[in-house]
Amino acid sequence: MAPAIEILESAILSDNWYILKKITYAFTDAGGTRKTHVREAYDRGNGAAILLYNRAQGTVILTRQFRLPTFINGNPDGMMIEVCAGLLDTDNPEDCIRRETEEETGYQVKDVKKVMEAYMSPGSVTEILYLFVAEYDTQMKIHEGGGLEHEQENIEVLELTLDTALEMIRTGEIKDAKTIMLLQYAKLHQLL
């Protein structure tokens, strides 16, 4: 049985890019002892991610872009290879991922399939990701992609075979959790 949680205090530490809160909460543990903890939680909203795949070609669409937190944590150039993803803002997950797919990759996908939901870092980040897959073909390409300039995006679009992408996980070239999960989903469910 989950413990009853009581929020005692919530303070905003930062509201610069997203919201960082300091939360004081109380709960009763399994032994009946009431305890108080203080934790920080980063609220950046929820997001959606998608793996585009082309069954006939055996390929997937991924993106490459700079990610500051990885650079700070030892990624030499800060570049990450990822599936297309974005924050929901005011959209539902399916509308969000269709919009992000078009902005980032240049593909206008028709049928998207939700395959799972996941908390990526539940110890410190509130975000839940809605994960999708969708087939693509060359007729769906409406522009080059690359993201939106006003969002300061500079995204390179990559088309790789699934086998190449899976090998890039093994070699450490792909380290993004949502990307690894969706590539493994594609392999396990024989999408290609």
N, C-alpha and C positions, 0 to 999 in steps of 0.2 A: 504494500500500500504506500502510495506517495505521501510524503509529509505535507501537512497544511503549511502554506507559506504566507507570511504576513509582511508586506512591504512597510517598513518603518519610516524610511526617508529616501528621497530621490533628489539628487542635485545634478544639474547640468555642468559638466566640467569644460566642455567645448561644444560649440555649435558653428564651427568654421566650415568644414566640408560636409560632414554629417554630424550626428549627435553622439557625444560620449557622456554617459551618465555614471555617477557614483551612487550605488544602491546599497542601503542598509536593510537587511531583511532578517526575520526570525522564523525559525521552524522548530518542530519537536522531532528529535531523532528517534530511532527504533527503540531505544532504551527508555524513552519517556522524558528525556532531558531537553529543555528548551534552550536553543542556541541562537546566537546572533552572528551573522557574517556581514562583511562589507566587501563588495565586488564592484568592478567597473564593467559596463556593457556598452559596446559600440553599436549604435542603431543606424544602419545605412539603408534601411528599407529592404524589401525582398527583391529577388531577381529571377531571371529565366535564362536558360542556356539551351543551345540546340546543336546537334550533330547533323550536318547535311551529308547525304550519301548518294552516290550514283551506282546503282546495282549493275548496270550494263558495263560501266568502266571499271568498277571495283575501287572507286575513289571516294574520298571525303574532303570536305572543305574545312580548313582550319584558318586561324588568324595568327599573326605575330605582331606584338606591340610591346612598348616599354611599360614596365610595372615597377614604380618606385619602391614599394615595400620589399620586393625581391632583390633589388639592387642594394638596398640598405642591409639586407640579410645575407649578402655574399654572392648573389648572382652577378657575375662580372660585368655584363653589359645591360642587365636589367630587362632583357627581352624575354618574353614568354610566348610559347605557342599554345593556343587555346582554341576551344570551340567558340563560336559566336555567342555573346551573352550581353545582358544589360539589366538595368534596374527597372522595376515595374512602373515607377512613378505613379500615375493615376490609372494605368491600364490593367486589365486582367492579364494573367501570364501568357495566354495564347496571342493576344493582340500585341503584347510587348515583344514577344520573340519574333513575330512576323515583321514588326517595325525594325527591330535590331538587325535581323537577317538582311533586310534590304539596305539599311544604312551601312553596315559593316562589310557585307560580302557582295552586294549588288544583285543578289538573287531574290526574286519575288516568289516565295514558295506558296504552294496551294494547301496541301494537306499536311498538317503537323500532328504528331502523335505524342502525347505526354507519356513518359515512361517511368518517372519517379519524382519524388521530392526529397531533398536532403538539406540538413543543416551542415554547413561546411566547417564551422569552427564554433561549436555550441558553448564552449567555455568562456567566450568573450564577445562574440558577434551575434546579434539577433537574427540576421538574415537567414531565410529559407530560400533555396533555389528550386525552381520548377524546371525539370529537365525534359527536353523534347528531342525527337528525331524527325527528319523529313527527307524525302527523296528530292533530288534536284536533277535538272538536265540543262543543256545549253540554251534552250528556248526560254528558260526562266531568268536568264541573265539580262538585266535591264540597264545596268551601269557597272562601272569598275569597282564600286565599293570603297572601302578605306575609312569609313566613319565620317563624322560631322566635324567640320573645322571649328564651329562655335563651341563644341564640347571638347576641343583640344585633342581630338583623336587623330592618330596617325597609324593606321592599321594596314598591314600587308596581308593580302589574301593568298592562301596556299591551297593548292589542290594536290593531294597525296594519295597513294594507294593505301588501303587499310593496313596492309602488311608493313608498309614503310612507317606509318604512324605508330603501329604497335611496337615496332623495333625501336622507334624514338623514345618510347616509354622505357624500354630496357636499357638504352644507352644514357638515359637521363636528359635527353633533349626536350622531352615533354615531362613537366613536373606539376602541372596544374591538375588538381583533384577532379574537378568537374569534367575535364577533358578525358582524363584516364577512365573515369566511370563510364562516360558515354562511348568511348572507343571499345572498352571491354563489353559493354552492353551490345554494341554492334557485332562483335565477334561471337559472343555467347548466343545471341538470337539470330545469327547467320543472316544479317541484313545484306551482306555482300557475298 
